[in-house]
Amino acid sequence: MTVLTTERLILRDWTDDPADLARIYDIYSRPEITRWLGVSPGLPMTDPAQAVERLRIWQDRHANDGGRYGTWAIEVRETGVVAGTALLKPLPGTPETQLTGDIETGWHLHPDSWGHGYATEAARALLAREFTTGTPQIYALVSPGNEPSMAVARRLGMTHVGQRTDWYGGELLETFVLTAPND
């Protein structure tokens, strides 16, 4: 299901289509991606069958969100290639099993899609849509040292508010925030 479209991108649900599962595995088996994803069980993937489980985790996590929140494929309209993943979701707190009222956006792109502005374009569309619901601010949390993701957050107009441990079970993360525009 298509969630959003932009000039160059389609944000859509990941599916169990073999091409989607292969791309999930290709992205999440790469140490250059997964090293920035903190304490994430099952990453990096070591077996293509793990893509099915990852897809089910995402589907279960967002089953009751009515499409408002999700972990979506970023598909390039011109080529049909999935560049990576965009997400929008309530942040897990401390403990991680408890969701907070804070909303996070994020992105994980395949290296063959780096440097094209896809993460910025996808996240900008998700931010704009979420702000229409009345959400007052949205966060991006980045592992220390992940300069490319911090650059995306800055391009989105997000303000760096330092390192915080409020979410993900107390993990130390670079924290960026964007406040809803005044209409």
SERO-420354 format. One line per field, with one value per residue: residue number from 1; x, y, z of N, C-alpha, C in turn. Coordinates in pm, whole numbers, plus 32768, in hexadecimal, padded with zeros to 4 digits. Atoms other than C-alpha are relative to their C-alpha. Layout:
resi: NUM:...
neast: X:...
nnorth: Y:...
nup: Z:...
caeast: X:...
canorth: Y:...
caup: Z:...
ceast: X:...
cnorth: Y:...
cup: Z:...
//
This chain:
resi: 1:2:3:4:5:6:7:8:9:10:11:12:13:14:15:16:17:18:19:20:21:22:23:24:25:26:27:28:29:30:31:32:33:34:35:36:37:38:39:40:41:42:43:44:45:46:47:48:49:50:51:52:53:54:55:56:57:58:59:60:61:62:63:64:65:66:67:68:69:70:71:72:73:74:75:76:77:78:79:80:81:82:83:84:85:86:87:88:89:90:91:92:93:94:95:96:97:98:99:100:101:102:103:104:105:106:107:108:109:110:111:112:113:114:115:116:117:118:119:120:121:122:123:124:125:126:127:128:129:130:131:132:133:134:135:136:137:138:139:140:141:142:143:144:145:146:147:148:149:150:151:152:153:154:155:156:157:158:159:160:161:162:163:164:165:166:167:168:169:170:171:172:173:174:175:176:177:178:179:180:181:182:183
neast: 8054:7FB8:801C:7FE6:7FAB:7FBB:7FDB:7FAD:8009:807B:7FF1:8066:7FE7:7FAD:8054:7FB9:7FD2:7F72:7FA6:7FFB:7FB7:7F72:7FCA:7FF6:7F87:7F8B:7FE8:7FEB:7F90:7F86:7FCA:7FFB:8086:802D:7FAE:803D:8087:7FFE:8012:8072:7FF2:800E:7FB9:8025:8039:7F9E:8049:8070:8080:8018:804D:808E:8018:7FF7:807C:806D:7FED:8032:8090:803D:7FEB:8056:8081:8071:7FE4:8055:7FB2:7FC1:7F75:7FD6:7F79:8028:7F9F:7FF1:7FED:7FE2:806B:7FCB:7FBF:803E:7FA1:8016:7F87:7FED:8070:8022:8058:803E:803B:7FEB:7F80:7FFD:7FBD:7FAE:7FCF:8023:8085:8061:7FFB:8011:8051:7FA6:8004:7F7E:7FF0:7F7D:7FE5:7F91:7FF5:7F9B:7F91:800F:805F:7FCB:7FD5:8063:8066:807A:8024:8036:8082:8061:801B:8047:808D:803A:800B:8070:807D:8016:8020:808E:8050:7FF8:7F85:7FB8:7F74:7FD5:7F73:7FAB:7F98:7F92:7F8D:7F8B:7FA1:8042:8007:8062:8089:800D:800D:808B:8053:7FEA:8040:8090:801A:8006:7F9E:7FB6:8010:7F9B:8011:8063:8015:808E:8048:7FB9:7FC6:7F91:7F90:7FD1:8017:8007:808F:8029:8090:8040:8080:8066:8005:8076:8052
nnorth: 7F89:7F81:7FAB:7F77:7FEF:7F80:7FEB:806D:8078:803C:8042:8069:8070:8071:8076:807F:801B:8027:7F8E:7FB1:804B:7FFD:7F79:7FF5:8048:7FBA:7F89:801B:805C:7FB1:7FC1:7F6E:7FCF:8030:7FCD:7F85:801B:8019:8088:8038:8091:8038:7FB0:800F:8080:805F:8063:7FBC:801F:7F9D:7F90:801D:7FE1:7F6F:7FCA:801D:7FA8:7F7C:8008:800F:7F83:7F95:803B:7FB3:7F71:7FC8:7FC0:7F83:8021:8076:8015:8009:8002:7F86:802D:7F95:8007:800E:8082:806C:8034:7FD7:7FBD:801E:8000:7F87:8026:7F9D:8053:7FD5:802E:8054:7FBB:804F:806C:7FF9:8038:7F96:7F95:7F78:7FAB:7FBF:803B:8004:8022:8038:802E:805F:800E:8056:7FAE:7FD7:7F90:7F90:7F8A:7FD1:7FB1:804E:8001:7F7C:7FF0:8058:7FD1:7F80:801E:803A:7F95:7FA7:8048:8012:7F80:7FE1:8046:7FB7:8021:7F82:800A:8084:8016:805D:802E:802E:8034:7FA7:801E:8014:7F79:7FF1:7FF4:7F7D:7F9D:8006:7FBC:7F6F:7FD3:7FFB:7F8D:802D:7FC5:8060:7FDD:8049:808F:801E:808E:8009:8065:807C:8040:7FB2:7FF7:7F77:7FDF:7F74:7FE3:7F8F:7FEA:7F9C:7FD5:7FE7:7F74:7FB3:7FDD
nup: 8000:8006:7F8D:802A:8075:800E:808B:8034:7FAF:7FCC:7F7F:8002:7FA6:8029:8017:8001:8088:7FFB:8018:7F84:7F9A:8025:7FE5:7F6E:7FDA:8035:7FAD:7F72:7FEB:8017:7F86:800E:7FDB:7F7D:7F90:7FCD:7FCF:7F71:7FCF:804A:800C:8086:8065:808C:8029:8037:804F:8043:7FC0:7F96:8037:7FE7:7F72:7FEF:8039:7FA1:7F8D:8027:8012:7F7B:7FB6:8033:8025:7FCB:8013:8068:8069:7FD3:7FE5:8049:8032:808C:806D:8050:808A:8060:8066:8088:8017:7FB6:7F9F:7F76:7FCF:7F73:7FA3:7FB3:7F92:7FA9:7F97:7F76:7FCC:7F8A:7F93:7FA6:8057:808E:8017:7FE4:8062:7FCD:8056:805F:8086:8044:808C:801A:8088:8013:8091:803B:8031:808C:8005:7FB3:8049:8061:7FBB:7FEB:7F71:7FE0:8043:7FC0:7F77:8008:801A:7F86:7F9B:8025:7FE9:7F6F:7FC1:8016:7F9B:7F82:7FB8:7FEF:8027:802E:7FE6:8049:7FA5:8053:7FB5:8004:806A:8080:8039:806E:7FCD:7FBD:806C:802E:7F9B:800E:807D:7FE4:7FAA:7F75:7FA5:7FAD:7F72:7FB4:7FEC:7F98:7FE1:7FDC:804E:8023:7F8B:7FC8:805D:8017:808C:802B:8008:8053:7FF1:8054:7FC8:8067:802C:7FD8:8077
caeast: 8000:8081:8099:8127:81B7:82B0:8340:8437:83C7:82B3:82A2:81EC:81C4:82D6:8241:8298:82E1:8430:84C9:846B:84EC:8633:865C:8610:871F:8810:87E4:87DA:88F5:89EE:8ACE:8AEC:8974:8939:8A5B:898D:8850:88B8:8858:8776:874B:877C:8852:8916:884E:8913:8806:870E:85F5:8621:8585:8434:8450:84B9:838E:82A5:833B:82F2:8193:8141:81D2:80F0:7FBE:7EE1:7F6A:7E75:7F8D:7FF0:8132:8204:8348:832B:83E9:846E:8441:84DA:83BE:8497:8543:846B:85A1:856B:8669:8630:8549:849A:83EF:830A:82A7:8279:83C6:8406:846E:8520:84CC:84B7:8370:82C4:826F:8289:81B9:82EB:82EF:8424:8477:8598:8634:8714:878C:8849:89A7:8948:8847:8920:895C:881D:874E:8654:8664:8627:8509:845D:8482:840F:82CA:8293:82D7:81E1:80D4:8106:80FE:7F9F:7F28:7F84:80CC:8192:82F1:83A2:84F4:860B:86FA:8850:896C:8A9B:8B8A:8A85:8AD1:8A06:88C5:890A:8931:87DA:873F:87DD:8764:8606:862A:8645:86FD:880C:87C0:88EA:890C:87EC:878F:8613:85BA:861B:8660:8756:8834:8907:8895:88CA:8775:86DD:8584:849F:837B:8238:8222:8138:801B
canorth: 8000:8159:823D:8379:83F0:8505:858E:846D:836B:827F:8225:80DB:7FAD:7EAB:7D66:7BF6:7C0B:7B5D:7CA1:7D5E:7C48:7C3C:7DB5:7DA9:7CA2:7D65:7E9E:7E04:7D09:7E22:7E84:7FE6:8009:7F38:7FC5:8102:8053:8028:7EF6:7E51:7CDA:7C15:7D1A:7D05:7BF5:7ABF:79F5:7A72:79C5:7ACD:7BCD:7B21:7B3F:7CAD:7CF8:7C4D:7D16:7E59:7DE9:7D7E:7EC0:7F96:7EB4:7F9B:80E9:8113:8175:82A5:8202:8104:8080:80B4:806D:819E:814E:8229:8278:8289:8137:806F:802B:802D:8124:80C5:80EF:821D:820C:82D5:8249:8289:826F:8152:81D0:813D:801F:7FEB:7F2E:8072:8163:82D7:83F1:8465:8426:83C3:83CD:830D:827E:815C:8169:806D:80EC:80EF:81FB:82DC:8440:8472:8528:8409:83FC:8572:856B:8442:84C6:8624:8590:84C1:85ED:86C8:85BD:857A:86EB:8700:8613:870E:866D:878E:870A:85E8:8556:84B3:83E1:8396:82BE:8392:83A4:8371:84B8:8472:843C:856F:8633:85B7:862B:8782:8799:8756:888C:87C1:8854:8789:8784:86AF:854A:84B9:836D:839A:8284:8128:80AA:81C0:81A6:82E3:8385:84CD:8573:8659:86F9:87B6:887D:8897:89D0:8AE2:8B10
caup: 8000:7FA5:80D3:8038:7EF2:7EB1:7D71:7D55:7E53:7EBB:802C:8044:8120:810D:8089:8088:7F13:7ED3:7E4D:7F8B:806B:7FA9:7FCE:8145:8168:808B:8161:82BC:8286:8248:836D:82DD:831E:8455:851E:8544:85B8:8721:87E4:86E1:8710:85D0:8522:844E:83A4:8349:8298:818E:824E:835D:8272:829D:8417:8403:8323:841D:853D:8480:8421:8586:8618:853E:8520:85F0:8574:8453:8365:8433:84A8:83F6:836B:81F3:80B5:7FFD:7E8D:7D7E:7C8D:7B55:7B85:7C75:7D48:7EC0:7F48:80B2:81DB:8274:83C3:849F:85F2:8763:8814:8905:8A5A:8B82:8B93:8A1B:8A3F:8AA6:898C:89CE:893B:8877:86FF:8639:84CB:8439:82FF:829A:8131:8061:8007:7E95:7EED:7FC5:7F52:7E8A:7F92:7FB3:8130:814A:804F:80F2:8255:81F0:8169:82A4:8385:82C6:82D5:844A:84A3:840C:8520:862F:869D:8734:86F0:864A:86A1:85DB:86AA:861B:869A:86FB:85D6:84C5:8417:82D8:83A2:8475:832F:82BD:8405:83D8:826E:82F4:83CD:850E:8636:86E1:8856:88BD:892C:89F2:8A92:8AAA:89B5:893E:8A9B:8AED:89B9:898A:8844:878E:87A1:869F:86B7:85CE:8655:8591:84BD:8530:843B
ceast: 8058:7FD3:800C:804B:803E:8023:804A:7FE6:7F72:8024:7F8D:8023:8066:7FA3:8054:8023:8095:8062:800C:8050:8095:803E:800C:8080:807D:8021:802D:8066:8084:8030:8004:7F78:7FE5:8055:7FC5:7F78:7FFD:7FF0:7F82:8015:7FEC:8044:8095:7FC7:806F:7FBF:7F8A:7F78:7FDF:7FB1:7F6B:7FDF:8003:7F81:7F8C:800A:7FC6:7F68:7FB8:8009:7F99:7F72:7F88:8011:7FAF:804B:8044:8095:8026:8095:7FEC:8077:7FFE:8021:8016:7F9E:8036:8033:7FB9:805C:7FDB:8084:801D:7F7C:7FEF:7FA2:7FCB:7FB6:8011:8083:7FF0:8053:8061:7FA2:7FCB:7F74:7F92:800F:7FE9:7FA0:8054:8002:8089:7FEE:808D:8009:8078:8008:8070:8072:7FF3:7F9E:802D:8020:7F9F:7F92:7F80:7FD4:7FBF:7F75:7F94:7FDB:7FB4:7F6A:7FBC:7FEE:7F87:7F7A:7FE3:7FDD:7F6D:7FA6:8002:8079:8055:8093:8022:8097:8040:8071:806B:8071:8074:8062:7FC1:7FE7:7F9F:7F70:7FEB:7FF1:7F72:7FA6:800F:7FBE:7F68:7FDB:7FF8:8071:8041:7FF6:805E:7FE5:7FA0:7FEE:7F6E:7FB8:8057:804D:8079:8079:8022:7FF7:8004:7F6D:7FE8:7F69:7FD3:7F77:7FA1:8000:7F81:7FB4:7FCD
cnorth: 807D:8058:8093:7FFE:808B:800D:7F87:7F78:7FD2:7FC0:7F9E:7F95:7FA2:7F88:7F81:7FD4:7FDC:8073:8057:7FB6:7FFD:8087:8016:7FBA:804A:807C:7FD9:7F91:804B:8043:8099:8041:7FDE:8032:807E:7FE7:7FD3:7F6D:7FC6:7F6A:7FD2:804E:7FFF:7F75:7FAA:7F97:8048:7FE4:8063:8078:7FEC:8024:8097:8042:7FE9:8058:808B:7FFE:7FF6:8082:8069:7FD2:8055:8096:8040:8047:8081:7FEC:7F85:7FFF:7FDE:7FF8:8087:7FD3:8079:7FF0:7FE0:7F73:7F8A:7FC1:8032:8034:7FDD:8006:808B:7FD4:807B:7FAF:8040:7FC3:7FA4:8043:7FA8:7FCB:800B:7FCD:8068:806F:8087:804B:804A:7FB3:800E:7FEB:7FCB:7FCA:7FA3:7FE8:7FA2:805A:802A:8075:8077:8074:8036:8056:7FB4:8000:8084:8011:7FAB:8032:8084:7FE8:7FC5:8069:8058:7FBC:7FF3:8083:8026:7FBC:8047:7FDA:807E:7FFC:7F70:7FF9:7FA9:7FDE:7FBB:7FCE:8062:7FD2:7FEE:8089:800D:800D:8083:806E:8000:804A:8097:8035:800A:8079:7FDB:8040:7F92:802F:7FAE:7F6C:7FEA:7F69:7FE4:7F87:7F85:7FC6:8048:800A:8094:801F:8096:801C:8081:800E:806B:801D:8021:8094:8043:8027:808C
cup: 8000:8074:7FD9:7F7C:8004:7F6C:7FC7:8041:801A:8085:8009:8066:7FC2:7FF1:8009:7F72:8006:7FE9:807D:806B:7FE2:801F:8096:802E:7FD3:8054:808D:801D:7FF6:8081:7FF6:801D:8093:8073:803D:8040:8091:8022:7FBF:7FF0:7F70:7F93:801D:7FE4:7FC5:7FA7:7FBE:803E:806F:7FCE:8019:8090:8018:7FCC:8061:807C:7FE0:7FF3:8086:804F:7FD9:7FDE:802B:7FED:7F91:7F91:802A:8018:7FB2:7FE4:7F6D:7FA1:7FBA:7F72:7FA5:7F8B:7F75:7FE2:8040:8067:808B:8037:8092:804C:803C:806E:8048:806A:8088:8034:8078:806C:804B:806B:7F72:7FE2:8014:7F98:8044:7FA3:7F99:7F7D:7FBF:7F6B:7FED:7F73:8003:7F6A:7FD7:7FCC:7F6E:7FF0:8054:7FA2:7F9A:8040:801E:8093:8027:7FC4:8042:808B:7FFF:7FEA:807B:806D:7FE2:801C:8095:8044:7FEA:8066:8086:8055:800B:7FD8:7FDD:8011:7F94:8060:7FAD:8059:7FF6:7F94:7F77:7FBF:7F8B:8032:804B:7F97:7FC8:8062:7FF5:7F80:8011:8056:8093:8050:8053:8091:8059:8008:8074:800F:8026:7FC3:7FE9:8076:803A:7FA7:7FE9:7F6A:7FE8:7FE3:7FB2:800E:7F9D:803B:7F8E:7FD9:8034:7F82:8005
//
